[in-house]
Amino acid sequence: MKPTAHLLLGLMLLGSSLAFAQSSRPPQYDLTCSAFTYSPSKPVVGDALRFEYTIANFGKDAVPPNSYDIDLYLDDKLIAFDHGTKGMKGRPGRTVYAVPATEDSKLITPGVHRYKLVIDSKNRLPESNERNNVREGTITVH
C-alpha cells in the first residue's frame, strides 16, 4: 500500500471514530424559566391572575416534546400544569406559555401571596443544571 493510501485510510478511520464519539455522548439539556409575568400587575382582592412565562433551554441539544413537565403553584396550591410540553431547540431555544385567569388563580385575600413555577418536577429530563428549575416570587394584593 502506498503512503498516500495509508494516510487516507487513517484519516477516514479517525473521522469515523470522532463522529461515533460525538454521537455517543449523552444529550445536554438545561431548562430554566427566563421570564415570568402576571397580570394585572397591581391586583386587588377578587382579581384572577393571568400568568405568562418563558421556558428556555440553555443546553446544546434540542429537547424532545413531552419530555418534561411544568407545574404552577399559588400559595402552595397547584393551579396549572402542562405535562404534554413542547419540544425546543438547543441553546438558546425558548417556548412561551400562557396560563389564562381561572377561579384557581383568583385572589380572595389582601396581602402577600407566593407563586412557584417548577420545570421538570418529576426529573424526567436529565439536565446539566438541575438547580435552576424553580422560579419563585411574591404578589402583593391590595
Number of C-alpha atoms within 10 A of each C-alpha: 5 6 8 9 10 11 11 11 12 11 12 12 12 12 12 11 11 12 11 11 10 10 9 9 8 9 15 19 21 24 29 21 20 15 12 17 12 16 14 12 12 11 18 17 13 15 18 19 20 17 18 15 18 16 20 21 26 21 20 15 18 19 22 13 12 14 16 22 19 20 17 21 18 21 13 11 13 15 17 17 16 15 13 12 16 16 17 19 18 19 17 14 18 19 16 14 16 13 17 13 15 13 11 14 22 18 20 12 12 13 13 12 15 14 17 18 22 19 24 21 14 10 13 11 21 16 19 13 14 16 10 14 19 18 17 13 12 13 16 13 18 13
